[in-house]
Amino acid sequence: MTSETYYTLDEAAQILKLHTQTLRRWIRQGKLPARRFGRQFRLRPEDLERAARSSADDEIADNRHFDRLALAGLAELWDNEEDAIYDDWQKLYSAAEG
């Protein structure tokens, strides 16, 4: 008989550096599979890893969305979009290297 490792919500929250209520919300939303043992949830390590990767991917997507919004806002400040996305800012602003 093999025994699986399960973490309590407190242990999982500490591992992922999240609040236990965040984990409860993820369980409710179906983002994080959990097993019930009595009245308490238990989480498998592989499910925690999958949820952590998914959370990181969501954060990256949110950052990209923010970057696009910021770029759109900057484009309004310049005469044209090419100036807003100009990568070589030192040449653009005649900044001295050094």
N, C-alpha and C positions, 0 to 999 in steps of 0.2 A: 504494500500500500504506500503510495507516495503522498507526501504532505505538501500542500501549497502554502506559500507565504502570503499573509494578508496583513495590511496595515490598518490601523484605526484612522479615523478622520484627523485626529490630532497629530498622529505620526506622519500621515500623508501631507498635511498642511505644512508641517515643519520641513519635510523633504523638499516640497515644491516652493516653499517660502510664500505661501498664500494663507489667507484666512480660512478657517473651517467653513464659514458661511459661503465662501466662493465655491468650495468643493460641493457643498450641499446644493447650491444652485446648479452647478454643472451636472450633478446626479439627476436633479429634477428635470433639467432640460435634455437629458439623454446624452450629454457630451462625455460623461464619465461613467462607465459601467461600475456598479457596486453590488455587493452581495449583502444581504441582511443576515445577521446572526442575532436572533432575538430582536431587540429594538435598536441595535446599533449597526451601522454600515461598516463593511470591511472592503478594502481595495487591494487589488493585485498589483504588484510592481510593474508588470508590463502595461497595465491599463493606465497607471500613473505616467509612464514614459510616453505613451501615445497621447495622452491629454496634454502633457507638457509641450510636446512637439506641435500639436495642433494650436495650442495657445500662442506659442512663439510665431507660428505661421500667421495667425490672426493679427498679432502685433506688427509684424512686418507689413502686412497688407494695409493696416491702419496707418502706418508711417508713410507708406507710398501714397496713400490717399491724401494725407496731410501735405506731403511734398508737392503733389499736383495742385492742391488748393493754394499753397503758398506761392508757387510759381505763377499761377493765374493771377494772384493778387499783385505780384511784382510786375507782371507784364503790363498791368494798367499804369504803373508808375513810369515806365519807359516808353519811348516813342513806338517801339515795335517789339515783337516777341523775341527776335534774334538777340536784342540787347539783354533781355531778361534772362536768357539761358546761356549767355556768354560765359564760357568756362575760364578763360584767361583773364581774371579780374585785375591782375597786376598791370597788364598792357592796357586794359580798358580804362583804368583810373590813373595810369602813368605812375604807379607806385614803384619806388626804387627797391631793387632787390638788395638784400644784405644781411 
